[in-house]
Amino acid sequence: MRIIQLLDSDQKSRLAFRSSAEDFQVIEGELKLFSFLRTQLAEQNDVSASESSSLERILNESKVECSLSAEELKEEKVFRLDSPFRFEDPRNVTVTGTGLTHMGSADARDKMHASDPDSLTDSMKIFKLGLEGGRPPQGEVGVQPEWFYKGDGSALVSSGEDIESPAFALDHGEEPEVVGIYINDPQGIPRRLGYALGNEFSDHVMERQNYLYLAHSKIRPCAIGPEILLGELPSDIRGVSRIYRGEEIHWEKPFISGEENMCHSFRNLEWHHFKYSQFRRPSDVHVHFFGTQTLSFADGIQLQDGDVMEMESEAFGLPLRNRLRVDEGPVKAFTVRAL
């Protein structure tokens, strides 16, 4: 089952769900996704991320107002896509990610930082650690992955919105990834809502200057959606990433994800994120990118203002599309003032 958030003609938020390629079922009444989830958790309903049937059962038992086809949604006559990631307080949302998790993902990174062809870069060492210990047996803890911070909830951009690259950026590059979406219950136990398609937008030129600039290169807006896949993720995800320049496809390449194509298990990646107690604060939301092996930068592509980044995968339904907007500067200096 997949779920989306909509806006109706009265500008009220609505929820809709569907299975496979069926029409969306629009739930009756105004409803926002995370308000709905917090209510369910507060009432101690069995909304368990590891048991998708519970949330799916609640949705299936909800009163449906009407059906909505993907074509009708595209026409935007009655409903249009809305983002479930607009929060009253974005500071209660943490956006993070991990890299070097996919087979082949170290190749592009290794080329960025290799100086001695006979020695392993730190990137390749981390990747090999993942190959050796990233998929531990049930009940055991595996090797920790690379990890980075992207921002709070204000960093999240929805499908159809512009992604803005700051004036100080050296590059603007897309990364098609699977994203995990979580909310902590009142006891501080992380609950996985589901997965979505994401664009983990980054500055690869800055990262290439020195791998210690990775943290800087990742603090950029990023896009998610539009559909959220509930339940278990297929073990083999196939999709296509494209760059449109004007009406033409400027670059196109398939991407893969899912545990069959990764050196880490999702269980291991989740544990190493939520092992930190500050990430288990009740009611907080976490959005976590799980890495990729496909990016246009590795093929020498430099994105320009106005380019459209599109990612799609049958597992996630509707495509994720965002136009790039580049702040041409100049970079404005400012001074921190003492109190």
DRENPASE-631871 format. One record per residue: chain; x, y, z of N, C-alpha, C in turn; residue number from 1. Coordinates in pm, whole numbers. Last residue first. Layout:
<pts>
PT,A,X,Y,Z,X,Y,Z,X,Y,Z,NUM
...
</pts>
This chain:
<pts>
PT,A,2595,3920,2223,2476,3962,2296,2508,4080,2389,339
PT,A,2777,3984,1922,2773,3943,2063,2645,3993,2127,338
PT,A,2701,3877,1592,2709,3982,1693,2706,3922,1833,337
PT,A,2865,3776,1300,2794,3732,1420,2813,3839,1528,336
PT,A,2827,3923,986,2905,3917,1109,2817,3873,1223,335
PT,A,2836,3805,646,2769,3867,760,2854,3847,884,334
PT,A,2849,3817,289,2912,3796,419,2830,3862,529,333
PT,A,2689,3665,27,2684,3779,118,2748,3742,251,332
PT,A,2785,3589,-295,2778,3538,-158,2788,3658,-64,331
PT,A,2582,3759,-552,2707,3716,-487,2683,3658,-347,330
PT,A,2421,3451,-669,2506,3530,-581,2489,3680,-601,329
PT,A,2256,3284,-801,2377,3325,-872,2464,3420,-791,328
PT,A,2103,3007,-696,2128,3144,-651,2261,3189,-710,327
PT,A,1928,2801,-907,2061,2833,-856,2067,2980,-818,326
PT,A,1691,2552,-903,1708,2697,-906,1839,2730,-836,325
PT,A,1568,2269,-1063,1681,2330,-994,1678,2481,-1013,324
PT,A,1259,2106,-1010,1340,2196,-1092,1449,2257,-1005,323
PT,A,1170,1770,-960,1203,1899,-902,1290,1979,-997,322
PT,A,976,1481,-913,1028,1581,-1009,1052,1713,-936,321
PT,A,918,1147,-884,963,1262,-806,1030,1358,-905,320
PT,A,628,968,-1012,768,1011,-1013,793,1130,-922,319
PT,A,411,735,-840,432,861,-911,578,904,-905,318
PT,A,545,431,-735,433,497,-802,472,623,-878,317
PT,A,747,284,-622,703,405,-551,597,484,-626,316
PT,A,811,73,-784,782,44,-644,722,162,-570,315
PT,A,884,187,-1024,753,125,-1014,714,99,-868,314
PT,A,1036,500,-1002,1050,357,-980,910,300,-962,313
PT,A,1208,798,-1098,1086,717,-1088,1123,571,-1072,312
PT,A,1306,1133,-1096,1336,996,-1054,1206,920,-1046,311
PT,A,1437,1425,-1240,1323,1334,-1228,1373,1194,-1192,310
PT,A,1514,1761,-1241,1559,1629,-1195,1437,1542,-1175,309
PT,A,1554,2009,-1478,1456,1934,-1399,1513,1796,-1368,308
PT,A,1726,2322,-1493,1720,2178,-1520,1617,2112,-1427,307
PT,A,1739,2579,-1388,1626,2545,-1474,1618,2399,-1513,306
PT,A,2087,2599,-1382,1962,2659,-1338,1850,2628,-1437,305
PT,A,2242,2280,-1446,2228,2423,-1464,2095,2470,-1409,304
PT,A,2479,2022,-1360,2343,2074,-1370,2342,2225,-1376,303
PT,A,2712,1853,-1536,2698,1966,-1446,2559,2025,-1466,302
PT,A,2839,1527,-1574,2727,1619,-1597,2727,1728,-1492,301
PT,A,3021,1319,-1549,3069,1449,-1597,2960,1551,-1624,300
PT,A,2926,1098,-1430,2936,1094,-1576,2976,1229,-1634,299
PT,A,2906,1170,-1170,3007,1068,-1202,3026,1054,-1352,298
PT,A,2684,1335,-1180,2816,1396,-1161,2927,1298,-1199,297
PT,A,2462,1173,-1179,2507,1228,-1308,2646,1289,-1297,296
PT,A,2475,869,-999,2463,1014,-998,2523,1069,-1127,295
PT,A,2430,576,-820,2406,641,-948,2392,792,-930,294
PT,A,2419,444,-588,2541,421,-666,2535,495,-800,293
PT,A,2314,561,-261,2294,530,-402,2427,491,-465,292
PT,A,2139,598,61,2252,588,-30,2216,548,-172,291
PT,A,1923,639,232,1999,514,244,2108,495,139,290
PT,A,1814,903,442,1850,860,307,1947,741,317,289
PT,A,1556,953,669,1693,903,653,1714,847,512,288
PT,A,1390,1145,893,1391,1114,751,1536,1077,716,287
PT,A,1198,1141,1188,1329,1124,1125,1311,1082,979,286
PT,A,1026,1326,1437,1023,1260,1306,1165,1253,1251,285
PT,A,927,1291,1781,1013,1345,1675,1002,1260,1549,284
PT,A,782,1156,1976,708,1239,1880,795,1300,1770,283
PT,A,1051,1120,2208,911,1094,2169,854,1202,2077,282
PT,A,1376,1074,2084,1288,1162,2162,1144,1144,2115,281
PT,A,1581,937,1973,1463,860,2013,1370,943,2101,280
PT,A,1809,1074,1931,1727,1048,1813,1603,965,1845,279
PT,A,1936,1072,2169,1872,1198,2131,1787,1182,2005,278
PT,A,2054,818,2178,1931,842,2253,1861,971,2213,277
PT,A,2162,639,1906,2183,763,1980,2052,804,2048,276
PT,A,2068,435,1759,2141,399,1881,2166,522,1968,275
PT,A,1955,507,1519,1874,525,1640,1943,478,1768,274
PT,A,2164,444,1338,2109,580,1348,2041,599,1483,273
PT,A,2214,177,1374,2325,270,1396,2278,416,1396,272
PT,A,1965,65,1308,2017,54,1444,2123,159,1470,271
PT,A,1946,122,1033,1851,183,1127,1906,179,1269,270
PT,A,2152,-38,933,2157,107,914,2065,178,1011,269
PT,A,2055,-294,1003,2182,-246,1057,2192,-94,1047,268
PT,A,1820,-304,854,1814,-320,1000,1942,-267,1065,267
PT,A,1911,-294,596,1839,-178,648,1834,-185,802,266
PT,A,2248,-413,561,2105,-439,575,2039,-312,627,265
PT,A,2498,-324,321,2441,-313,456,2296,-357,452,264
PT,A,2546,-348,57,2639,-418,146,2597,-407,291,263
PT,A,2284,-407,-186,2350,-328,-84,2447,-413,-2,262
PT,A,2103,-533,-344,2205,-452,-411,2288,-369,-314,261
PT,A,1920,-653,-187,1994,-739,-280,2113,-665,-341,260
PT,A,1795,-438,-55,1904,-510,12,1982,-604,-79,259
PT,A,1756,-147,-266,1706,-269,-203,1822,-353,-154,258
PT,A,1838,-24,-596,1848,-18,-451,1783,-145,-396,257
PT,A,1957,133,-897,1909,17,-823,1923,44,-674,256
PT,A,1890,323,-1194,1950,308,-1061,1886,187,-993,255
PT,A,1969,420,-1535,1896,340,-1436,1968,342,-1301,254
PT,A,1983,751,-1666,2055,631,-1625,1969,553,-1525,253
PT,A,2031,1038,-1867,1938,937,-1816,2017,811,-1780,252
PT,A,2033,1378,-1969,2105,1262,-1913,2003,1167,-1855,251
PT,A,1857,1537,-2103,1999,1569,-2113,2085,1453,-2065,250
PT,A,1573,1526,-2281,1643,1450,-2178,1794,1471,-2198,249
PT,A,1420,1845,-2355,1499,1728,-2391,1558,1657,-2269,248
PT,A,1306,2080,-2298,1215,1969,-2322,1288,1838,-2349,247
PT,A,1544,2194,-2071,1437,2232,-2162,1340,2115,-2177,246
PT,A,1679,1914,-1970,1723,2050,-1999,1632,2102,-2109,245
PT,A,1635,1669,-1725,1577,1739,-1841,1637,1878,-1851,244
PT,A,1776,1381,-1615,1793,1526,-1611,1734,1583,-1739,243
PT,A,1666,1089,-1434,1680,1169,-1556,1706,1316,-1522,242
PT,A,1677,755,-1329,1703,894,-1293,1730,972,-1421,241
PT,A,1475,476,-1268,1547,556,-1367,1560,698,-1314,240
PT,A,1489,157,-1089,1431,285,-1129,1517,355,-1232,239
PT,A,1427,-116,-875,1481,-67,-1003,1413,63,-1040,238
PT,A,1505,-302,-593,1439,-182,-643,1508,-139,-772,237
PT,A,1468,-584,-420,1534,-539,-544,1453,-424,-602,236
PT,A,1316,-630,-201,1461,-649,-187,1538,-602,-309,235
PT,A,1062,-390,-114,1112,-499,-199,1264,-509,-192,234
PT,A,999,-313,226,1054,-268,99,1094,-389,15,233
PT,A,696,-355,411,832,-396,377,873,-346,238,232
PT,A,485,-68,482,526,-208,493,669,-231,450,231
PT,A,411,183,235,397,125,368,447,-19,367,230
PT,A,557,437,58,530,294,54,525,240,196,229
PT,A,433,743,-34,505,673,72,461,527,71,228
PT,A,472,957,-319,402,849,-250,494,784,-145,227
PT,A,641,1151,-435,526,1196,-357,454,1086,-279,226
PT,A,927,1193,-210,787,1166,-245,767,1137,-392,225
PT,A,1156,1457,-143,1098,1328,-108,959,1317,-170,224
PT,A,1470,1633,-168,1331,1612,-207,1285,1470,-175,223
PT,A,1666,1879,5,1651,1747,-54,1501,1721,-75,222
PT,A,1913,2141,50,1775,2092,42,1773,1953,-19,221
PT,A,2219,2063,229,2148,2119,115,2001,2074,123,220
PT,A,2478,1954,349,2377,2043,406,2315,2125,294,219
PT,A,2677,1812,219,2548,1747,237,2440,1840,292,218
PT,A,2914,1950,221,2852,1925,91,2711,1868,103,217
PT,A,2995,1948,488,2948,2073,427,2867,2046,300,216
PT,A,3072,1677,509,2965,1730,595,2908,1859,538,215
PT,A,3286,1661,324,3161,1587,300,3046,1646,381,214
PT,A,3531,1767,367,3423,1862,334,3290,1791,307,213
PT,A,3699,1560,389,3654,1619,515,3550,1729,493,212
PT,A,3773,1507,132,3664,1426,186,3615,1476,322,211
PT,A,3806,1781,-79,3863,1713,37,3751,1634,102,210
PT,A,3694,1829,-330,3811,1906,-286,3885,1837,-172,209
PT,A,3464,1675,-345,3584,1628,-415,3710,1704,-372,208
PT,A,3274,1830,-213,3319,1705,-152,3450,1657,-214,207
PT,A,3240,2033,-403,3293,2065,-270,3347,1940,-202,206
PT,A,3132,1878,-606,3259,1947,-629,3322,1985,-496,205
PT,A,2889,1791,-503,2996,1693,-522,3131,1758,-551,204
PT,A,2652,1866,-301,2754,1944,-371,2878,1857,-388,203
PT,A,2320,1715,-337,2448,1740,-271,2541,1822,-360,202
PT,A,2008,1565,-270,2078,1669,-341,2205,1710,-266,201
PT,A,1866,1302,-280,1958,1349,-176,2057,1446,-240,200
PT,A,1554,1246,-346,1666,1308,-417,1756,1372,-312,199
PT,A,1363,943,-295,1422,1069,-254,1533,1116,-346,198
PT,A,1071,757,-238,1177,790,-331,1231,927,-292,197
PT,A,1011,609,86,976,694,-28,1096,706,-119,196
PT,A,864,392,334,975,434,250,923,523,136,195
PT,A,726,417,666,744,351,537,866,407,464,194
PT,A,724,456,943,603,477,865,614,402,733,193
PT,A,869,291,1205,886,321,1063,751,336,995,192
PT,A,928,419,1517,831,345,1436,848,387,1290,191
PT,A,1137,409,1801,1122,451,1661,1022,360,1588,190
PT,A,1019,479,2119,1054,369,2028,1035,416,1885,189
PT,A,934,655,2311,1064,678,2249,1112,563,2162,188
PT,A,680,628,2398,783,561,2479,923,581,2422,187
PT,A,529,752,2199,540,817,2331,643,754,2423,186
PT,A,740,690,1902,617,681,1978,635,744,2118,185
PT,A,883,868,1634,903,803,1763,772,803,1842,184
PT,A,869,793,1294,818,878,1400,834,800,1530,183
PT,A,1032,791,971,1009,737,1105,944,841,1196,182
PT,A,1122,675,657,1048,780,728,1001,723,861,181
PT,A,1394,630,432,1313,577,540,1250,690,619,180
PT,A,1438,639,84,1434,716,208,1346,643,309,179
PT,A,1650,560,-185,1538,519,-101,1551,592,32,178
PT,A,1764,803,-430,1781,713,-315,1647,670,-257,177
PT,A,1956,976,-661,1830,901,-642,1846,795,-533,176
PT,A,2090,1283,-641,2122,1146,-600,1990,1072,-576,175
PT,A,2211,1574,-822,2105,1486,-774,2163,1352,-729,174
PT,A,2407,1863,-748,2392,1730,-807,2286,1646,-740,173
PT,A,2574,2137,-800,2437,2106,-763,2404,1971,-828,172
PT,A,2861,2318,-676,2799,2222,-766,2657,2195,-715,171
PT,A,2935,2501,-495,3026,2482,-608,2965,2390,-714,170
PT,A,2745,2747,-315,2763,2610,-365,2858,2608,-484,169
PT,A,2682,3001,-238,2816,2954,-205,2844,2813,-255,168
PT,A,2415,3033,-307,2517,3106,-385,2657,3054,-358,167
PT,A,2236,2715,-295,2282,2845,-243,2395,2905,-325,166
PT,A,1970,2589,-486,2111,2572,-453,2168,2708,-411,165
PT,A,1650,2470,-433,1733,2589,-446,1875,2560,-400,164
PT,A,1411,2300,-607,1524,2281,-515,1620,2397,-539,163
PT,A,1061,2365,-637,1199,2391,-676,1295,2350,-566,162
PT,A,811,2102,-641,868,2226,-592,1012,2241,-640,161
PT,A,752,1850,-732,691,1963,-800,743,2097,-755,160
PT,A,772,1694,-417,769,1678,-563,693,1793,-626,159
PT,A,910,1907,-157,815,1810,-212,826,1800,-363,158
PT,A,1191,1920,56,1119,1976,-57,1029,1868,-115,157
PT,A,1340,1983,368,1262,1891,284,1181,1966,179,156
PT,A,1459,2152,545,1540,2111,429,1460,2029,329,155
PT,A,1298,2184,761,1295,2291,661,1377,2256,537,154
PT,A,1355,1979,940,1244,1963,846,1235,2069,739,153
PT,A,1716,2011,932,1591,1981,999,1480,1974,895,152
PT,A,1993,1839,768,1920,1955,817,1799,1913,898,151
PT,A,2176,1636,716,2134,1723,606,2059,1847,654,150
PT,A,2456,1451,830,2339,1533,865,2306,1622,747,149
PT,A,2574,1112,781,2583,1257,768,2449,1322,799,148
PT,A,2788,827,794,2663,892,837,2681,1042,820,147
PT,A,2905,501,708,2921,646,698,2786,709,733,146
PT,A,2800,244,944,2824,300,812,2872,445,821,145
PT,A,2934,-4,1169,2860,120,1146,2897,178,1010,144
PT,A,2881,-356,1152,2971,-242,1144,2890,-116,1115,143
PT,A,2605,-494,1350,2707,-494,1247,2794,-369,1251,142
PT,A,2488,-677,1620,2514,-544,1567,2627,-550,1466,141
PT,A,2236,-938,1633,2373,-889,1647,2386,-752,1580,140
PT,A,1980,-1014,1576,2017,-1003,1716,2158,-955,1739,139
PT,A,2057,-1182,1277,1952,-1128,1362,1999,-1127,1508,138
PT,A,2393,-1113,1156,2281,-1202,1187,2180,-1133,1279,137
PT,A,2474,-811,963,2492,-904,1076,2373,-998,1092,136
PT,A,2594,-672,726,2471,-751,726,2479,-856,838,135
PT,A,2839,-548,731,2720,-463,726,2588,-538,729,134
PT,A,3096,-661,723,3018,-666,847,2890,-585,849,133
PT,A,3212,-658,467,3250,-763,562,3155,-774,681,132
PT,A,3103,-437,342,3095,-568,275,3120,-681,375,131
PT,A,3182,-239,526,3040,-271,506,3021,-407,441,130
PT,A,3455,-240,485,3404,-275,618,3256,-313,609,129
PT,A,3457,-145,224,3498,-284,249,3453,-331,388,128
PT,A,3378,121,270,3297,34,187,3329,-114,214,127
PT,A,3594,215,421,3460,210,481,3370,116,403,126
PT,A,3794,195,223,3806,120,348,3670,105,416,125
PT,A,3703,374,31,3707,232,-3,3721,146,122,124
PT,A,3734,613,180,3604,573,127,3600,424,97,123
PT,A,4006,626,223,3919,604,338,3780,560,293,122
PT,A,4167,437,-42,4117,561,17,4033,526,139,121
PT,A,4444,218,-54,4299,233,-41,4265,370,18,120
PT,A,4709,249,-296,4659,247,-157,4509,271,-155,119
PT,A,4785,275,-556,4822,150,-490,4772,142,-345,118
PT,A,4722,527,-649,4644,414,-701,4673,282,-630,117
PT,A,4690,798,-454,4785,690,-476,4707,567,-523,116
PT,A,4459,943,-456,4583,1011,-495,4691,909,-526,115
PT,A,4108,957,-468,4228,874,-485,4347,959,-527,114
PT,A,3870,1095,-453,3969,1118,-348,4098,1038,-364,113
PT,A,3704,1035,-668,3712,1173,-621,3836,1196,-535,112
PT,A,3718,762,-691,3782,842,-795,3798,987,-751,111
PT,A,3564,690,-471,3707,657,-471,3781,741,-574,110
PT,A,3311,765,-554,3372,833,-440,3523,811,-439,109
PT,A,3267,583,-761,3270,727,-790,3339,803,-679,108
PT,A,3291,336,-608,3372,365,-726,3384,514,-754,107
PT,A,3118,284,-404,3249,339,-367,3329,383,-489,106
PT,A,2896,163,-508,2884,303,-467,3019,366,-434,105
PT,A,2909,-105,-565,2955,-13,-668,2953,133,-626,104
PT,A,2640,-171,-363,2745,-233,-444,2783,-138,-557,103
PT,A,2582,83,-117,2540,4,-232,2660,-54,-306,102
PT,A,2680,248,79,2596,136,122,2561,41,8,101
PT,A,2796,498,83,2880,380,64,2809,253,108,100
PT,A,2605,685,334,2661,658,202,2746,533,201,99
PT,A,2313,817,486,2430,731,493,2476,700,351,98
PT,A,2147,1093,651,2169,995,545,2294,913,570,97
PT,A,1877,1303,776,2013,1249,777,2029,1151,661,96
PT,A,1681,1529,941,1706,1471,809,1853,1431,802,95
PT,A,1449,1553,1194,1592,1538,1166,1608,1466,1033,94
PT,A,1216,1767,1342,1242,1674,1232,1392,1672,1206,93
PT,A,1163,1973,1507,1135,1839,1559,1154,1730,1454,92
PT,A,1192,2198,1360,1304,2162,1448,1284,2025,1510,91
PT,A,959,2261,1232,1054,2175,1160,1174,2134,1245,90
PT,A,658,2279,1355,792,2310,1405,892,2216,1339,89
PT,A,459,2208,1179,443,2330,1258,577,2374,1315,88
PT,A,576,2091,861,558,2073,1003,541,2208,1073,87
PT,A,525,1926,582,518,2064,628,481,2058,776,86
PT,A,519,1675,463,639,1716,536,642,1866,563,85
PT,A,322,1601,298,302,1568,438,415,1619,527,84
PT,A,231,1827,44,342,1762,114,302,1727,256,83
PT,A,-8,1749,-211,38,1831,-100,153,1756,-33,82
PT,A,-151,1746,-535,-54,1692,-439,-18,1795,-333,81
PT,A,-501,1826,-555,-363,1835,-603,-270,1785,-494,80
PT,A,-839,1780,-664,-731,1757,-569,-596,1780,-635,79
PT,A,-984,1881,-879,-1044,1877,-746,-937,1864,-638,78
PT,A,-803,1914,-1093,-934,1980,-1096,-997,1987,-958,77
PT,A,-547,1813,-1165,-562,1903,-1050,-695,1978,-1050,76
PT,A,-449,1635,-1351,-530,1747,-1400,-555,1851,-1293,75
PT,A,-329,1443,-1191,-244,1525,-1277,-318,1648,-1327,74
PT,A,-553,1323,-1084,-463,1397,-996,-374,1490,-1076,73
PT,A,-651,1197,-1311,-730,1304,-1249,-645,1387,-1155,72
PT,A,-444,1011,-1343,-470,1109,-1448,-550,1226,-1393,71
PT,A,-470,853,-1120,-346,930,-1136,-364,1039,-1240,70
PT,A,-804,885,-985,-704,823,-1071,-580,912,-1079,69
PT,A,-975,840,-693,-903,941,-770,-796,872,-853,68
PT,A,-1288,791,-525,-1168,739,-590,-1105,849,-675,67
PT,A,-1412,919,-209,-1417,900,-354,-1288,834,-400,66
PT,A,-1421,876,73,-1510,973,9,-1525,948,-141,65
PT,A,-1413,613,301,-1361,666,175,-1466,758,111,64
PT,A,-1335,572,636,-1444,599,540,-1388,670,417,63
PT,A,-1099,316,724,-1143,456,719,-1251,474,614,62
PT,A,-1001,65,699,-1125,78,775,-1177,222,777,61
PT,A,-764,105,567,-870,32,497,-1004,44,567,60
PT,A,-620,232,772,-656,306,651,-771,237,577,59
PT,A,-595,21,955,-660,146,997,-705,225,875,58
PT,A,-451,-163,798,-586,-197,844,-663,-71,884,57
PT,A,-210,-30,766,-293,-57,648,-436,-90,688,56
PT,A,-123,-40,1028,-153,89,968,-240,70,844,55
PT,A,-108,-330,1047,-181,-249,1144,-220,-114,1085,54
PT,A,53,-438,848,-90,-465,841,-169,-375,934,53
PT,A,319,-395,897,251,-299,812,100,-318,813,52
PT,A,502,-413,1148,385,-490,1110,295,-398,1028,51
PT,A,695,-238,1206,741,-369,1162,624,-459,1121,50
PT,A,560,-17,1293,630,-8,1165,672,-144,1115,49
PT,A,240,-27,1426,375,-80,1435,440,-78,1299,48
PT,A,0,80,1593,61,130,1469,208,90,1474,47
PT,A,-228,2,1769,-116,-83,1729,-61,-39,1594,46
PT,A,-295,287,1974,-333,191,1871,-209,119,1822,45
PT,A,-252,476,2169,-196,342,2189,-252,240,2091,44
PT,A,-314,729,2124,-426,645,2167,-384,500,2186,43
PT,A,-73,818,2027,-116,865,2159,-230,780,2215,42
PT,A,-75,698,1773,23,655,1872,-18,696,2013,41
PT,A,-287,836,1651,-293,690,1663,-196,641,1771,40
PT,A,-186,1097,1661,-311,1064,1730,-321,914,1753,39
PT,A,38,1074,1499,56,1106,1641,-69,1074,1721,38
PT,A,-89,1020,1253,-2,920,1315,17,947,1464,37
PT,A,-229,1261,1206,-301,1134,1213,-217,1029,1285,36
PT,A,-16,1435,1187,-115,1455,1293,-194,1327,1316,35
PT,A,101,1331,959,171,1315,1085,83,1348,1205,34
PT,A,-108,1378,756,-47,1249,782,13,1239,922,33
PT,A,-417,1538,815,-275,1550,783,-203,1427,833,32
PT,A,-744,1582,700,-650,1493,768,-509,1519,720,31
PT,A,-1089,1630,666,-956,1691,668,-862,1608,753,30
PT,A,-1290,1367,511,-1253,1461,616,-1111,1514,606,29
PT,A,-1233,1039,385,-1327,1147,415,-1273,1236,527,28
PT,A,-967,953,169,-1034,937,298,-1118,1060,329,27
PT,A,-961,836,-151,-950,957,-72,-1033,941,55,26
PT,A,-772,605,-305,-895,613,-227,-880,731,-131,25
PT,A,-638,601,-636,-628,642,-496,-767,643,-433,24
PT,A,-654,311,-847,-688,449,-816,-666,476,-668,23
PT,A,-362,87,-871,-504,118,-861,-526,267,-840,22
PT,A,-113,-20,-885,-144,88,-978,-292,126,-976,21
PT,A,-78,-96,-541,-26,-114,-676,-61,6,-762,20
PT,A,-330,61,-357,-247,-58,-371,-207,-72,-517,19
PT,A,-354,380,-196,-383,287,-304,-290,168,-294,18
PT,A,-492,669,-29,-405,552,-36,-445,467,-156,17
PT,A,-491,1001,107,-541,902,11,-442,787,5,16
PT,A,-591,1278,305,-508,1161,285,-575,1067,186,15
PT,A,-586,1637,286,-657,1510,281,-556,1397,264,14
PT,A,-613,1974,387,-530,1855,366,-614,1729,375,13
PT,A,-785,2227,207,-774,2143,325,-694,2018,292,12
PT,A,-858,2399,3,-722,2409,58,-708,2335,191,11
PT,A,-1089,2336,-120,-1099,2430,-8,-966,2449,63,10
PT,A,-1018,2140,-296,-1051,2271,-353,-1069,2378,-246,9
PT,A,-751,1970,-113,-876,1974,-189,-904,2117,-235,8
PT,A,-432,1827,-130,-508,1946,-97,-635,1945,-179,7
PT,A,-298,1516,3,-355,1600,-102,-406,1731,-43,6
PT,A,-53,1265,52,-132,1374,109,-173,1468,-3,5
PT,A,-54,907,8,-15,1043,-31,-101,1142,46,4
PT,A,66,572,30,-17,679,82,38,813,35,3
PT,A,42,228,-73,111,356,-74,13,466,-33,2
PT,A,84,-119,0,0,0,0,88,124,0,1
</pts>
